[in-house]
Amino acid sequence: MKSWDVIIAGAGIIGVSLALELRQRGATVLVLDRAEPGSEASSAAAGMLAAADPETPEALRPLAVESARMFAAFVQRVESAAGIQVDFRRVGTIALMPGPAAPSEYRGLSAVELQLLEPSIHRSEHSAYFVREDSVDPHLLTRAALVAAQTLGVEIHGHTTVKEIHALSDAVEVTTETETFSAASAVDCRGAWAGAPVRPRKGQMLYVLPEATLLQHVLRAPEVYVVPRSSGKILIGATVEDVGFDKSVDPSAILQLMNAAAKYLPGLSSAPITQSWAGLRPGTPDDLPIIGQTDIPRVFVATGHFRNGILLAPVTAKIMAELVQGQPSPQDIRAFSPGRFRNTPK
């Protein structure tokens, strides 16, 4: 039986970024995905690299900040290997918030400053802030990461559902519906399909295409976020719903998002909707990822990234590659230990 150094279950951005990191370190890697590689939450995300977002849990902040710092180099490696541009934008974010309290990274904007930065924004009653954050097109990034991984020699099998991962005396066996694969180690990166305590948390969003350029910065407001792309499209998102694995799009939810965005960018009210979709984020009971060694020897897990999968891909890949290769994590990951849910009901 052919064997690999590492088998990764899940070909989303977390799994593929890890595959790239391991391959660049010389490991042989096989990635297995239940569907079309890259077609789930990773491609459906918004792509805001919002390390300073007030909604980010405190325990996650150091990891988010470090991954944001790593992102430019990560993009450069992926683009270089794949020959695909991923629309990595370093313009920054305008945050509209209901009160005067804001993270230290946020710089308050006067009405005049806001008008100069983004003439189309109507801030309503909210205070306005600028924060240095980047954004990326997750669909392009995921596609480029897949191409880069395959170009460098990673094997990726889609439509191959992993049923079981178990340890032998000196290896790991990964069983699918039709085959069994062997490796020295395995990593579960199956996102919303990783099993309890991870659960799917649905997010609906849409693209519009205004006739004229309305926005250069990402706009974040209490009810909605708006993310411009270099193509001229503008993404509007997103709901957070606990409805299991339902990925249907609700027209009323899309209309509600559209109206919320138009409240701050009135010019969007006449922009045609070009696409709407839903993705399933991998959520956990405490909104923190699950990263580390499992109870099974040589089997690791990296999942549960919820709304930060794109942002956390570079740092997660580095952490997991070190763990898989028998080295300590370069970051403190005790808060993300798989063992913290050991007594959680299934």
N, C-alpha and C positions, 0 to 999 in steps of 0.2 A: 504494500500500500504506500502510495506517495505521501510524504509528510512535509509539513511546513514548520517554520519556527513559531509562527503565530497565526491563529485563525481568529478573525473578527466577525462577530455576528452583528450585522447592521451596516448598511452602506449609505447612511446619512452623513452629514458634515463631520460629526464627531468620529464615527468609525473610519471614514476615508482620510481625515486629517491624521488620525493615529496610524493608519496604514502607510501614509506618506512618510511620517516621521520615522517609523520603524524601518521602512525600506531604505531611507536615506542613511540609516545606521547599519545597513547591510543585512537586515533580516529578510527571510522569505515570508511572504504574507499572502494569505487567502482571505477574501472578504465575501461573506454570504449574506444575501438580502431576500426577504420574503416577497418583495415586489420588484418593480423597476428601480435599480439603484438611484438614490438621490431624489426619488419622486414624492417623498412624504413631507414631514415638517420642515426639513432643511430648505427645500425649494419654495415652500409656502410662506416662509417668514418675511419680515419686513426689512431686516438688515440694518437696524439701528445698533451701533456699537456704543451703547449707553452705559458706560461703567459707573457714571455718577448719578444715574437715575435714582431719585429718592425711594422708589419702590423696590430697589434691589436690597435684599436682606443684608443686614450688617455683616454677618459672617461670610458673605460672598464677596464683599467689596474688594478685599486684597487680591483675590483671584481675578475678578473682573478688571481691575486696574492693570494688573500685570498682563492679562491677555490683550487688552486694548493697546498696551505699549508694544506688544509683539506683532500686532496685526499687519503693519505696513510691510515688515520683512516676510511675514507669512504670505501675503498677497503677491509679493514680488517673486517668491519661490514658485508659487502655484502658477502664476501667469507665465513665467519663464519656461516651466516644464510643459505647460499645456498649449502655449501659444494662443491663449484666449484672455481677453481683457474682461475684468469683473466689475467695472464701474465703481471702483473704490474712490469715494469722495471725502475730502477733508475740509469741507466748508464750515462745519459746525452746526449747532442746534439752537433754535430759539425755543425757550420753554416759557409757557404761560401758566402761572400758578396763582391760586386764589388768595394766598397770604404773603406776608413779607418774608417769612422764613424760607431759606433755600440752602442747599448744600454749599460748602465753602468754594467749590469749583465753579459755581454760578456767579456771573457778573450781572448786576442789575442794569437794565436799559431804561433810559428816559424815553418819553414818547417820541422825541426828535430822533434819538439814536435808532429806535425801532423802525421809524419811518425811513431812515436812510438805509438801514440794512434790508428791510423787506417792506416796500411801499404797499404791497397788497394785503398785508396782515391787518386785521381789525382785532385788537386785543380785548375788546369788551371790558369787563371790570377787573381783569386779572393783571397782576404784576408781570413784567416781561424780563427775561434773563437770557444771557448768552452763555453757552458752555462749549468748550472745544471737544467735540465728539465727531467721530467719523461715521460713514455709512457705506454699505456695499450692497450690490444686487445679489441676494442669496441664490437665486436661480442660476445666474452666471457663475457665481463662486462654486456652487456644488458641482455644476457641469465641468468647470475647469479642474476642480480637485479630482474628479473621477478620471478625466483624461490624463492629468498629470500622473496619477497613481498607476494607471495602466501603462503609460509611456515608460515609467521607471521600473516596470516589471511586476507590479502587484496584480494578482489574479482576482477578478471580481465576477461572482456568479449571481445574477438576479433570478427572481422567481424560484428561490431555493429556501424554503422555510426551515429554520433550525428548530428541532423538536426537543433536543436534550444535549447538555454538555456535562460530561463526567470525566473524572480522573482515573487513569490507570496507574500502574506502579511507577512508570517513568515518562508518561505522556498524557495528553488529553484527547478524548474522542468527542467529536461533534457529530451528532446524528441528525440528518434531515429526513424528509419524507421518503427519499429514494436512495440516499447514499450515507456512508459514514466516512468522515475525514479525520485525520490524525495530525496533531501538532504538539510542540513542546509546551505551548501555553495558548490560552484562549481569552478573549475579551468580549463581554456582552455589551454591545452598543446599540441595542434594538429600540431605543427611544420609548415611545408609548406602548410598544409591544413587548417590553422587557418583563412584564408581569408585576404582581403586587410586591411592594407598595406603590409602584409607578402606575399612574392612571392617565388616560388621554384627557386633555383639556382643549377643547375645540376653539379655534380662532377663525372668524370670517373677516375677509378684507376685499379690497377692490382696487382696480386701476382706472384712472380717468386720463383723458388726453385733452387738455385745454388748448385752445387755438394759439394763445400767447403764453410766454413764460411768466408764471405767477409766483414762483418760489425757487430760491436757491438753497436755503438752509432747511434742514429737517425742522418741522414744527411739532412740538409736543404740548398738548393741552389736556385738561382733566378728563375729557370724554373721548379723546381721539388723538391719533398721531397722523402726520402727513409727511411722506418721504418722497422728495423729488428724485428722478433719475435723469441721467445725462441725455437719454433719448427723448425727453420731453414728457414722458409719462409721469404721473403722480400716484403714488400708493397711498391709500387711506385705510387705516385699521384701528383697532381690531377688537373683536369680541373675546370674552373668556367664558366658556360654557362647559359645564360638566354634564355631557350627554352621551358618554360612552364613545363608541367608535363611529358615531354618525358624522359623516363629512358633507352632508347636504348643505346647500346654500339657501338661506332664507331671504327672499327679496325684501321683507320688511326690515331685517337687520342691516342689509346693505343700504337701504334708504336712510335708516337712522344714522349710520356712519357718514353717509354723504351729507346729510343735513348738519351733522355736528361739525364736519370739516368746513362747510360753507359758512357757518357762523363766524369762523375766524378768517376764512378766505372767501369772501363773497363771490369772487370771480369763478369759483369752482361750481357754482350752482347751475351753470349752463354747459359745463364740460361733459361730454359723452362718456359713459361707462364703457370701457373696452374689455374688461375682464373682471370676474368675481370668483372667489374660491374659498375653501376652508381647509385648514390644516389641523393636525392633532399634536399639540405640544405634550411632551412627557412631564407630567407634574408629580410632585411628591407631597406627603402630608405637611412638611415644613417648608416647602418651596425651595429647598436646597438640592443640588445634584447628589447623586450617589456615585462615589469615586473610590476605587481601591480594590484590595484583595477580598475575595469572597471566602466563605467557609470551605470551599472546594480547593484543594491544592492546585496551584498553577492556573486558576481561573479567576479572572478579574472582571470588574464591571465599571462602565462609565456611561451613565444615563441620568435621566431626571433633570435635565438642564432647563426645563420649562421655557421661559421666554428669552433665555440667554444662550441658546445653543450655538448660534453663529458667533457671537462675541467670544464665547469660552472655548471655541475649537482649538486655537493654537496652544493655549496653556494646558488644556486637558490632554492634548496629544503629547506634549512634552512630559507631563506628569506620568501618564500611563506608560509611555515608552520606558521611562526610568524604572517604574515598578516592574514591568514585564521583564526587563533585563537585570533585575535583582538589585537595583539601586534605590536609595531613599528618594522620596518625593522632594523636588526642589521647592515646593510650597507646603505650607501647613494644611493638610487635608483632613484633620481629625474631625471637623464638623460635618464632613461628607461621608463618613465611614458607613459602609453597607450594614455593619453590625448594629447601628442605632435603631433599625427597624426590626430587629430579630424577634421581638415579641408583638409586632403589629399583626392583627388578625388578617388572614388571607381573604 
